[in-house]
Amino acid sequence: MSISKPPNPNDLSLRQAQADIDEWIQTVGVRYFAPLTNLAQLVEEVGEVARILSRTVGEQSYKATDTQGDLADELADVLFVTLCLANQSGIDLQTALQRNLEKKTKRDATRHRNNPKLQPPTQ
């Protein structure tokens, strides 16, 4: 499922999200965690995403003591920590993501279309 809707001027850009997170860190969070601590946080959050997906669309089942996680919230946690790391590293993620998408578009222009593993099954 893909999200495709017309751009909304009220939508949050990556650049604005980085600025909002920086302001939040300065006013509520006191300071950024050290980059290695943020890396550990990122790995933890990705693990929570994996846990939810392995139980909702994978073969794992929830234990009686498990609580069902909120995938949207966990993905937002991943994005939050990623934006923190970008801020700490002086990276404008909006520009970096645009460049990365251009790179992938050039590199993979026909690669995936020509991959037999990705073709729909024939009947």
N, CA, C and O atoms as a GROMACS GRO file, in nm:
protein
  492
    1MET      N    1   0.085  -0.116   0.000
    1MET     CA    2   0.000   0.000   0.000
    1MET      C    3   0.090   0.123   0.000
    1MET      O    4   0.183   0.134   0.080
    2SER      N    5   0.063   0.215  -0.089
    2SER     CA    6   0.142   0.336  -0.093
    2SER      C    7   0.054   0.456  -0.059
    2SER      O    8  -0.067   0.456  -0.084
    3ILE      N    9   0.117   0.556  -0.003
    3ILE     CA   10   0.047   0.679   0.030
    3ILE      C   11   0.068   0.774  -0.087
    3ILE      O   12   0.181   0.818  -0.111
    4SER      N   13  -0.037   0.806  -0.159
    4SER     CA   14  -0.022   0.901  -0.269
    4SER      C   15  -0.139   0.997  -0.264
    4SER      O   16  -0.251   0.965  -0.304
    5LYS      N   17  -0.112   1.114  -0.216
    5LYS     CA   18  -0.213   1.218  -0.213
    5LYS      C   19  -0.146   1.348  -0.254
    5LYS      O   20  -0.024   1.361  -0.245
    6PRO      N   21  -0.224   1.443  -0.300
    6PRO     CA   22  -0.163   1.569  -0.344
    6PRO      C   23  -0.091   1.638  -0.229
    6PRO      O   24  -0.132   1.626  -0.114
    7PRO      N   25   0.016   1.711  -0.261
    7PRO     CA   26   0.088   1.782  -0.155
    7PRO      C   27  -0.003   1.880  -0.083
    7PRO      O   28  -0.083   1.950  -0.145
    8ASN      N   29   0.012   1.885   0.046
    8ASN     CA   30  -0.064   1.977   0.130
    8ASN      C   31   0.034   2.077   0.187
    8ASN      O   32   0.135   2.037   0.244
    9PRO      N   33   0.008   2.207   0.174
    9PRO     CA   34   0.103   2.305   0.227
    9PRO      C   35   0.121   2.294   0.378
    9PRO      O   36   0.218   2.347   0.433
   10ASN      N   37   0.029   2.227   0.445
   10ASN     CA   38   0.042   2.209   0.590
   10ASN      C   39   0.120   2.084   0.628
   10ASN      O   40   0.147   2.060   0.746
   11ASP      N   41   0.158   2.003   0.526
   11ASP     CA   42   0.236   1.883   0.555
   11ASP      C   43   0.372   1.922   0.611
   11ASP      O   44   0.428   2.025   0.575
   12LEU      N   45   0.423   1.839   0.696
   12LEU     CA   46   0.552   1.861   0.761
   12LEU      C   47   0.664   1.812   0.670
   12LEU      O   48   0.667   1.694   0.635
   13SER      N   49   0.755   1.901   0.631
   13SER     CA   50   0.871   1.859   0.553
   13SER      C   51   0.973   1.796   0.647
   13SER      O   52   0.968   1.815   0.768
   14LEU      N   53   1.065   1.722   0.589
   14LEU     CA   54   1.173   1.667   0.672
   14LEU      C   55   1.253   1.780   0.737
   14LEU      O   56   1.291   1.771   0.853
   15ARG      N   57   1.277   1.884   0.661
   15ARG     CA   58   1.354   1.998   0.712
   15ARG      C   59   1.284   2.060   0.833
   15ARG      O   60   1.347   2.090   0.934
   16GLN      N   61   1.151   2.077   0.822
   16GLN     CA   62   1.075   2.134   0.935
   16GLN      C   63   1.072   2.037   1.051
   16GLN      O   64   1.080   2.077   1.167
   17ALA      N   65   1.060   1.908   1.021
   17ALA     CA   66   1.061   1.808   1.129
   17ALA      C   67   1.193   1.813   1.205
   17ALA      O   68   1.195   1.804   1.328
   18GLN      N   69   1.304   1.828   1.133
   18GLN     CA   70   1.434   1.840   1.200
   18GLN      C   71   1.437   1.964   1.289
   18GLN      O   72   1.487   1.959   1.401
   19ALA      N   73   1.384   2.074   1.240
   19ALA     CA   74   1.381   2.198   1.319
   19ALA      C   75   1.290   2.180   1.442
   19ALA      O   76   1.326   2.224   1.551
   20ASP      N   77   1.175   2.118   1.423
   20ASP     CA   78   1.084   2.096   1.536
   20ASP      C   79   1.147   2.006   1.642
   20ASP      O   80   1.133   2.031   1.762
   21ILE      N   81   1.216   1.902   1.597
   21ILE     CA   82   1.281   1.812   1.693
   21ILE      C   83   1.393   1.884   1.765
   21ILE      O   84   1.410   1.867   1.886
   22ASP      N   85   1.470   1.966   1.693
   22ASP     CA   86   1.576   2.042   1.759
   22ASP      C   87   1.519   2.134   1.866
   22ASP      O   88   1.574   2.144   1.975
   23GLU      N   89   1.409   2.202   1.834
   23GLU     CA   90   1.345   2.289   1.933
   23GLU      C   91   1.296   2.208   2.053
   23GLU      O   92   1.311   2.250   2.167
   24TRP      N   93   1.236   2.090   2.026
   24TRP     CA   94   1.188   2.005   2.134
   24TRP      C   95   1.303   1.961   2.224
   24TRP      O   96   1.292   1.965   2.347
   25ILE      N   97   1.413   1.920   2.162
   25ILE     CA   98   1.530   1.877   2.239
   25ILE      C   99   1.578   1.992   2.329
   25ILE      O  100   1.606   1.971   2.447
   26GLN      N  101   1.586   2.112   2.273
   26GLN     CA  102   1.637   2.227   2.348
   26GLN      C  103   1.543   2.270   2.462
   26GLN      O  104   1.589   2.322   2.563
   27THR      N  105   1.411   2.249   2.445
   27THR     CA  106   1.316   2.299   2.544
   27THR      C  107   1.264   2.191   2.639
   27THR      O  108   1.239   2.219   2.756
   28VAL      N  109   1.246   2.070   2.589
   28VAL     CA  110   1.190   1.962   2.671
   28VAL      C  111   1.294   1.856   2.703
   28VAL      O  112   1.303   1.809   2.816
   29GLY      N  113   1.371   1.818   2.604
   29GLY     CA  114   1.464   1.708   2.619
   29GLY      C  115   1.597   1.744   2.683
   29GLY      O  116   1.679   1.656   2.706
   30VAL      N  117   1.621   1.870   2.712
   30VAL     CA  118   1.741   1.924   2.775
   30VAL      C  119   1.860   1.925   2.678
   30VAL      O  120   1.918   2.031   2.654
   31ARG      N  121   1.896   1.809   2.623
   31ARG     CA  122   2.007   1.801   2.528
   31ARG      C  123   1.993   1.671   2.449
   31ARG      O  124   1.919   1.581   2.487
   32TYR      N  125   2.068   1.664   2.339
   32TYR     CA  126   2.071   1.540   2.261
   32TYR      C  127   2.147   1.434   2.340
   32TYR      O  128   2.243   1.465   2.410
   33PHE      N  129   2.103   1.309   2.329
   33PHE     CA  130   2.183   1.199   2.378
   33PHE      C  131   2.309   1.193   2.292
   33PHE      O  132   2.310   1.243   2.179
   34ALA      N  133   2.413   1.132   2.343
   34ALA     CA  134   2.534   1.111   2.264
   34ALA      C  135   2.497   1.028   2.140
   34ALA      O  136   2.406   0.945   2.146
   35PRO      N  137   2.568   1.050   2.028
   35PRO     CA  138   2.534   0.976   1.906
   35PRO      C  139   2.530   0.824   1.924
   35PRO      O  140   2.442   0.759   1.866
   36LEU      N  141   2.621   0.767   2.001
   36LEU     CA  142   2.616   0.621   2.020
   36LEU      C  143   2.494   0.579   2.101
   36LEU      O  144   2.439   0.472   2.078
   37THR      N  145   2.451   0.663   2.195
   37THR     CA  146   2.328   0.634   2.269
   37THR      C  147   2.209   0.642   2.174
   37THR      O  148   2.120   0.557   2.179
   38ASN      N  149   2.208   0.743   2.087
   38ASN     CA  150   2.100   0.752   1.989
   38ASN      C  151   2.101   0.634   1.893
   38ASN      O  152   1.995   0.586   1.853
   39LEU      N  153   2.219   0.587   1.856
   39LEU     CA  154   2.226   0.468   1.772
   39LEU      C  155   2.163   0.348   1.844
   39LEU      O  156   2.087   0.273   1.784
   40ALA      N  157   2.194   0.332   1.972
   40ALA     CA  158   2.134   0.223   2.050
   40ALA      C  159   1.982   0.240   2.055
   40ALA      O  160   1.908   0.142   2.044
   41GLN      N  161   1.935   0.364   2.072
   41GLN     CA  162   1.791   0.391   2.073
   41GLN      C  163   1.728   0.354   1.938
   41GLN      O  164   1.620   0.296   1.933
   42LEU      N  165   1.798   0.388   1.829
   42LEU     CA  166   1.748   0.358   1.696
   42LEU      C  167   1.734   0.207   1.676
   42LEU      O  168   1.632   0.160   1.624
   43VAL      N  169   1.835   0.133   1.718
   43VAL     CA  170   1.831  -0.013   1.705
   43VAL      C  171   1.715  -0.069   1.788
   43VAL      O  172   1.644  -0.160   1.743
   44GLU      N  173   1.696  -0.016   1.907
   44GLU     CA  174   1.585  -0.060   1.992
   44GLU      C  175   1.450  -0.034   1.925
   44GLU      O  176   1.363  -0.121   1.925
   45GLU      N  177   1.434   0.085   1.868
   45GLU     CA  178   1.307   0.119   1.803
   45GLU      C  179   1.283   0.033   1.680
   45GLU      O  180   1.171  -0.010   1.655
   46VAL      N  181   1.388   0.008   1.601
   46VAL     CA  182   1.374  -0.079   1.484
   46VAL      C  183   1.335  -0.220   1.530
   46VAL      O  184   1.256  -0.287   1.464
   47GLY      N  185   1.390  -0.264   1.642
   47GLY     CA  186   1.352  -0.393   1.698
   47GLY      C  187   1.205  -0.400   1.735
   47GLY      O  188   1.141  -0.504   1.718
   48GLU      N  189   1.151  -0.290   1.784
   48GLU     CA  190   1.009  -0.286   1.818
   48GLU      C  191   0.923  -0.293   1.692
   48GLU      O  192   0.818  -0.357   1.691
   49VAL      N  193   0.968  -0.227   1.585
   49VAL     CA  194   0.898  -0.237   1.456
   49VAL      C  195   0.901  -0.383   1.409
   49VAL      O  196   0.799  -0.437   1.366
   50ALA      N  197   1.018  -0.445   1.417
   50ALA     CA  198   1.032  -0.584   1.374
   50ALA      C  199   0.941  -0.677   1.455
   50ALA      O  200   0.879  -0.768   1.400
   51ARG      N  201   0.933  -0.653   1.584
   51ARG     CA  202   0.849  -0.735   1.672
   51ARG      C  203   0.702  -0.728   1.628
   51ARG      O  204   0.634  -0.830   1.617
   52ILE      N  205   0.656  -0.606   1.603
   52ILE     CA  206   0.516  -0.588   1.562
   52ILE      C  207   0.491  -0.658   1.428
   52ILE      O  208   0.394  -0.733   1.413
   53LEU      N  209   0.579  -0.634   1.331
   53LEU     CA  210   0.558  -0.693   1.198
   53LEU      C  211   0.568  -0.845   1.200
   53LEU      O  212   0.495  -0.913   1.129
   54SER      N  213   0.659  -0.898   1.281
   54SER     CA  214   0.674  -1.045   1.284
   54SER      C  215   0.550  -1.111   1.345
   54SER      O  216   0.523  -1.228   1.319
   55ARG      N  217   0.475  -1.035   1.424
   55ARG     CA  218   0.355  -1.090   1.486
   55ARG      C  219   0.227  -1.058   1.410
   55ARG      O  220   0.127  -1.130   1.422
   56THR      N  221   0.228  -0.951   1.332
   56THR     CA  222   0.107  -0.914   1.259
   56THR      C  223   0.105  -0.966   1.115
   56THR      O  224  -0.001  -1.002   1.065
   57VAL      N  225   0.219  -0.969   1.048
   57VAL     CA  226   0.222  -1.019   0.910
   57VAL      C  227   0.319  -1.134   0.892
   57VAL      O  228   0.327  -1.194   0.785
   58GLY      N  229   0.394  -1.166   0.996
   58GLY     CA  230   0.487  -1.278   0.991
   58GLY      C  231   0.427  -1.400   1.059
   58GLY      O  232   0.307  -1.404   1.088
   59GLU      N  233   0.511  -1.498   1.084
   59GLU     CA  234   0.464  -1.624   1.140
   59GLU      C  235   0.458  -1.626   1.293
   59GLU      O  236   0.400  -1.717   1.352
   60GLN      N  237   0.517  -1.526   1.357
   60GLN     CA  238   0.515  -1.522   1.504
   60GLN      C  239   0.375  -1.492   1.554
   60GLN      O  240   0.295  -1.430   1.485
   61SER      N  241   0.345  -1.537   1.675
   61SER     CA  242   0.219  -1.502   1.740
   61SER      C  243   0.251  -1.428   1.870
   61SER      O  244   0.359  -1.442   1.926
   62TYR      N  245   0.155  -1.352   1.915
   62TYR     CA  246   0.172  -1.282   2.042
   62TYR      C  247   0.162  -1.380   2.157
   62TYR      O  248   0.081  -1.474   2.153
   63LYS      N  249   0.244  -1.358   2.260
   63LYS     CA  250   0.231  -1.434   2.384
   63LYS      C  251   0.115  -1.374   2.462
   63LYS      O  252   0.074  -1.260   2.438
   64ALA      N  253   0.063  -1.450   2.555
   64ALA     CA  254  -0.049  -1.401   2.637
   64ALA      C  255  -0.010  -1.275   2.712
   64ALA      O  256  -0.095  -1.190   2.739
   65THR      N  257   0.118  -1.261   2.746
   65THR     CA  258   0.162  -1.146   2.823
   65THR      C  259   0.201  -1.025   2.736
   65THR      O  260   0.228  -0.917   2.788
   66ASP      N  261   0.204  -1.044   2.602
   66ASP     CA  262   0.241  -0.936   2.511
   66ASP      C  263   0.128  -0.835   2.498
   66ASP      O  264   0.010  -0.870   2.504
   67THR      N  265   0.167  -0.713   2.479
   67THR     CA  266   0.070  -0.612   2.439
   67THR      C  267   0.094  -0.583   2.292
   67THR      O  268   0.209  -0.581   2.246
   68GLN      N  269  -0.012  -0.561   2.219
   68GLN     CA  270   0.005  -0.532   2.077
   68GLN      C  271   0.062  -0.391   2.064
   68GLN      O  272   0.010  -0.296   2.123
   69GLY      N  273   0.168  -0.380   1.987
   69GLY     CA  274   0.230  -0.251   1.966
   69GLY      C  275   0.159  -0.171   1.859
   69GLY      O  276   0.076  -0.223   1.784
   70ASP      N  277   0.192  -0.045   1.854
   70ASP     CA  278   0.136   0.047   1.755
   70ASP      C  279   0.242   0.073   1.650
   70ASP      O  280   0.337   0.148   1.675
   71LEU      N  281   0.228   0.013   1.532
   71LEU     CA  282   0.329   0.024   1.427
   71LEU      C  283   0.355   0.169   1.389
   71LEU      O  284   0.471   0.208   1.373
   72ALA      N  285   0.250   0.248   1.376
   72ALA     CA  286   0.268   0.390   1.338
   72ALA      C  287   0.353   0.462   1.442
   72ALA      O  288   0.442   0.540   1.406
   73ASP      N  289   0.326   0.438   1.568
   73ASP     CA  290   0.402   0.504   1.675
   73ASP      C  291   0.547   0.459   1.675
   73ASP      O  292   0.637   0.541   1.695
   74GLU      N  293   0.570   0.331   1.653
   74GLU     CA  294   0.708   0.280   1.652
   74GLU      C  295   0.785   0.332   1.531
   74GLU      O  296   0.904   0.365   1.543
   75LEU      N  297   0.720   0.341   1.416
   75LEU     CA  298   0.787   0.399   1.299
   75LEU      C  299   0.818   0.546   1.323
   75LEU      O  300   0.923   0.596   1.281
   76ALA      N  301   0.728   0.616   1.391
   76ALA     CA  302   0.755   0.756   1.426
   76ALA      C  303   0.873   0.766   1.522
   76ALA      O  304   0.952   0.860   1.512
   77ASP      N  305   0.886   0.670   1.614
   77ASP     CA  306   1.003   0.668   1.703
   77ASP      C  307   1.132   0.650   1.623
   77ASP      O  308   1.233   0.715   1.652
   78VAL      N  309   1.129   0.561   1.523
   78VAL     CA  310   1.246   0.540   1.437
   78VAL      C  311   1.282   0.670   1.366
   78VAL      O  312   1.398   0.709   1.361
   79LEU      N  313   1.182   0.737   1.312
   79LEU     CA  314   1.205   0.862   1.242
   79LEU      C  315   1.258   0.970   1.336
   79LEU      O  316   1.348   1.045   1.300
   80PHE      N  317   1.203   0.978   1.456
   80PHE     CA  318   1.247   1.077   1.555
   80PHE      C  319   1.396   1.061   1.584
   80PHE      O  320   1.472   1.158   1.579
   81VAL      N  321   1.438   0.939   1.614
   81VAL     CA  322   1.579   0.916   1.647
   81VAL      C  323   1.668   0.939   1.525
   81VAL      O  324   1.778   0.992   1.537
   82THR      N  325   1.620   0.899   1.407
   82THR     CA  326   1.695   0.924   1.284
   82THR      C  327   1.715   1.074   1.263
   82THR      O  328   1.824   1.118   1.227
   83LEU      N  329   1.611   1.151   1.285
   83LEU     CA  330   1.622   1.297   1.271
   83LEU      C  331   1.715   1.356   1.376
   83LEU      O  332   1.788   1.452   1.348
   84CYS      N  333   1.714   1.301   1.496
   84CYS     CA  334   1.809   1.346   1.599
   84CYS      C  335   1.952   1.322   1.552
   84CYS      O  336   2.037   1.411   1.564
   85LEU      N  337   1.979   1.204   1.499
   85LEU     CA  338   2.114   1.173   1.451
   85LEU      C  339   2.154   1.266   1.337
   85LEU      O  340   2.268   1.310   1.329
   86ALA      N  341   2.060   1.295   1.248
   86ALA     CA  342   2.088   1.388   1.138
   86ALA      C  343   2.121   1.526   1.193
   86ALA      O  344   2.217   1.589   1.149
   87ASN      N  345   2.043   1.573   1.289
   87ASN     CA  346   2.069   1.705   1.350
   87ASN      C  347   2.207   1.708   1.413
   87ASN      O  348   2.282   1.804   1.395
   88GLN      N  349   2.241   1.604   1.486
   88GLN     CA  350   2.371   1.599   1.552
   88GLN      C  351   2.486   1.596   1.453
   88GLN      O  352   2.596   1.640   1.484
   89SER      N  353   2.459   1.544   1.335
   89SER     CA  354   2.564   1.529   1.234
   89SER      C  355   2.565   1.642   1.133
   89SER      O  356   2.646   1.643   1.041
   90GLY      N  357   2.475   1.738   1.150
   90GLY     CA  358   2.469   1.851   1.057
   90GLY      C  359   2.419   1.812   0.919
   90GLY      O  360   2.459   1.872   0.819
   91ILE      N  361   2.332   1.712   0.912
   91ILE     CA  362   2.280   1.663   0.784
   91ILE      C  363   2.139   1.715   0.762
   91ILE      O  364   2.053   1.702   0.849
   92ASP      N  365   2.116   1.775   0.646
   92ASP     CA  366   1.982   1.813   0.603
   92ASP      C  367   1.923   1.690   0.536
   92ASP      O  368   1.955   1.660   0.420
   93LEU      N  369   1.837   1.618   0.607
   93LEU     CA  370   1.786   1.492   0.555
   93LEU      C  371   1.694   1.511   0.435
   93LEU      O  372   1.684   1.421   0.351
   94GLN      N  373   1.629   1.624   0.423
   94GLN     CA  374   1.545   1.647   0.306
   94GLN      C  375   1.629   1.646   0.179
   94GLN      O  376   1.595   1.582   0.080
   95THR      N  377   1.740   1.719   0.183
   95THR     CA  378   1.832   1.722   0.068
   95THR      C  379   1.895   1.585   0.047
   95THR      O  380   1.906   1.538  -0.066
   96ALA      N  381   1.937   1.520   0.156
   96ALA     CA  382   2.001   1.389   0.145
   96ALA      C  383   1.905   1.287   0.086
   96ALA      O  384   1.946   1.205   0.003
   97LEU      N  385   1.779   1.290   0.126
   97LEU     CA  386   1.682   1.195   0.074
   97LEU      C  387   1.654   1.222  -0.073
   97LEU      O  388   1.640   1.128  -0.152
   98GLN      N  389   1.645   1.348  -0.112
   98GLN     CA  390   1.624   1.380  -0.253
   98GLN      C  391   1.741   1.329  -0.338
   98GLN      O  392   1.720   1.270  -0.444
   99ARG      N  393   1.864   1.351  -0.292
   99ARG     CA  394   1.982   1.301  -0.365
   99ARG      C  395   1.982   1.149  -0.371
   99ARG      O  396   2.015   1.090  -0.474
  100ASN      N  397   1.944   1.086  -0.260
  100ASN     CA  398   1.942   0.940  -0.254
  100ASN      C  399   1.840   0.882  -0.351
  100ASN      O  400   1.866   0.781  -0.416
  101LEU      N  401   1.724   0.945  -0.359
  101LEU     CA  402   1.622   0.898  -0.451
  101LEU      C  403   1.666   0.916  -0.596
  101LEU      O  404   1.641   0.829  -0.679
  102GLU      N  405   1.732   1.027  -0.627
  102GLU     CA  406   1.786   1.048  -0.762
  102GLU      C  407   1.889   0.940  -0.796
  102GLU      O  408   1.889   0.886  -0.906
  103LYS      N  409   1.977   0.910  -0.700
  103LYS     CA  410   2.078   0.807  -0.721
  103LYS      C  411   2.014   0.672  -0.750
  103LYS      O  412   2.053   0.602  -0.844
  104LYS      N  413   1.914   0.636  -0.670
  104LYS     CA  414   1.847   0.507  -0.688
  104LYS      C  415   1.773   0.504  -0.821
  104LYS      O  416   1.770   0.400  -0.888
  105THR      N  417   1.712   0.615  -0.860
  105THR     CA  418   1.638   0.620  -0.986
  105THR      C  419   1.731   0.597  -1.104
  105THR      O  420   1.697   0.522  -1.196
  106LYS      N  421   1.847   0.661  -1.102
  106LYS     CA  422   1.944   0.641  -1.212
  106LYS      C  423   1.999   0.498  -1.210
  106LYS      O  424   2.004   0.431  -1.313
  107ARG      N  425   2.040   0.454  -1.094
  107ARG     CA  426   2.103   0.323  -1.081
  107ARG      C  427   2.007   0.209  -1.111
  107ARG      O  428   2.046   0.109  -1.172
  108ASP      N  429   1.883   0.223  -1.069
  108ASP     CA  430   1.789   0.112  -1.076
  108ASP      C  431   1.679   0.132  -1.179
  108ASP      O  432   1.571   0.075  -1.168
  109ALA      N  433   1.706   0.216  -1.282
  109ALA     CA  434   1.604   0.250  -1.382
  109ALA      C  435   1.535   0.127  -1.439
  109ALA      O  436   1.414   0.128  -1.459
  110THR      N  437   1.610   0.022  -1.466
  110THR     CA  438   1.549  -0.100  -1.522
  110THR      C  439   1.576  -0.223  -1.437
  110THR      O  440   1.520  -0.330  -1.461
  111ARG      N  441   1.661  -0.208  -1.339
  111ARG     CA  442   1.705  -0.323  -1.259
  111ARG      C  443   1.588  -0.403  -1.200
  111ARG      O  444   1.584  -0.525  -1.214
  112HIS      N  445   1.494  -0.336  -1.136
  112HIS     CA  446   1.385  -0.407  -1.070
  112HIS      C  447   1.281  -0.458  -1.169
  112HIS      O  448   1.223  -0.565  -1.150
  113ARG      N  449   1.258  -0.382  -1.276
  113ARG     CA  450   1.165  -0.427  -1.380
  113ARG      C  451   1.216  -0.556  -1.445
  113ARG      O  452   1.136  -0.641  -1.485
  114ASN      N  453   1.347  -0.569  -1.456
  114ASN     CA  454   1.405  -0.686  -1.522
  114ASN      C  455   1.437  -0.800  -1.426
  114ASN      O  456   1.493  -0.902  -1.468
  115ASN      N  457   1.404  -0.786  -1.302
  115ASN     CA  458   1.431  -0.889  -1.203
  115ASN      C  459   1.317  -0.991  -1.205
  115ASN      O  460   1.205  -0.957  -1.166
  116PRO      N  461   1.343  -1.114  -1.249
  116PRO     CA  462   1.235  -1.214  -1.258
  116PRO      C  463   1.174  -1.246  -1.122
  116PRO      O  464   1.059  -1.288  -1.114
  117LYS      N  465   1.250  -1.225  -1.015
  117LYS     CA  466   1.197  -1.253  -0.880
  117LYS      C  467   1.085  -1.156  -0.841
  117LYS      O  468   1.005  -1.186  -0.753
  118LEU      N  469   1.081  -1.040  -0.908
  118LEU     CA  470   0.983  -0.939  -0.872
  118LEU      C  471   0.862  -0.936  -0.966
  118LEU      O  472   0.771  -0.856  -0.948
  119GLN      N  473   0.862  -1.024  -1.066
  119GLN     CA  474   0.751  -1.026  -1.162
  119GLN      C  475   0.631  -1.094  -1.098
  119GLN      O  476   0.645  -1.188  -1.020
  120PRO      N  477   0.512  -1.046  -1.133
  120PRO     CA  478   0.391  -1.113  -1.081
  120PRO      C  479   0.384  -1.257  -1.131
  120PRO      O  480   0.427  -1.286  -1.243
  121PRO      N  481   0.331  -1.345  -1.050
  121PRO     CA  482   0.322  -1.485  -1.093
  121PRO      C  483   0.229  -1.498  -1.214
  121PRO      O  484   0.126  -1.430  -1.224
  122THR      N  485   0.267  -1.585  -1.305
  122THR     CA  486   0.183  -1.611  -1.423
  122THR      C  487   0.086  -1.722  -1.389
  122THR      O  488   0.115  -1.810  -1.308
  123GLN      N  489  -0.028  -1.716  -1.451
  123GLN     CA  490  -0.130  -1.818  -1.418
  123GLN      C  491  -0.159  -1.907  -1.532
  123GLN      O  492  -0.242  -1.997  -1.520
   0.00000   0.00000   0.00000
